[in-house]
């Protein structure tokens, strides 16, 4: 599995921990995020993640900013991207099972780091359920 990850300054600590988790699982990671706490614009780091997913260079993506909203909105401007802003493990599982989300957006200022790691683990280990959810996904324009 190959995962693209990107973050702004609010998500640096989380990104570094997530990359460590993924590498420990022998997952290839493309890091498009900042490694600094200096203020940056999230879109500059989210677009490359969404593009990697859109072009099939990464199977899934993980994006992190303070609220998760700006990053999620940015990613969802890309074709073939279904980014989901998640704040619990349960919402994360449903985003994958029901919505076939391929990018996880994390709100670094509103979830604890252990919770974020648990959510990433759930995201990479949950599959799309298909069935009745498939017809709903097909109704999302330009996907």
Secondary structure, DSSP 8 states (H G I E B T S, - for coil): -EEEEEE-GGGHHHHHHHHHHHHHTT-EEEE-S--S-S---THHHHHHHHHHHHTTSSSEEEEEESSSHHHHHHHTTSTT--EEEESSHHHHHHHHHHH---EEEEETTTS-HHHHHHHHHHHHH-----THHHHHHHTSTT-
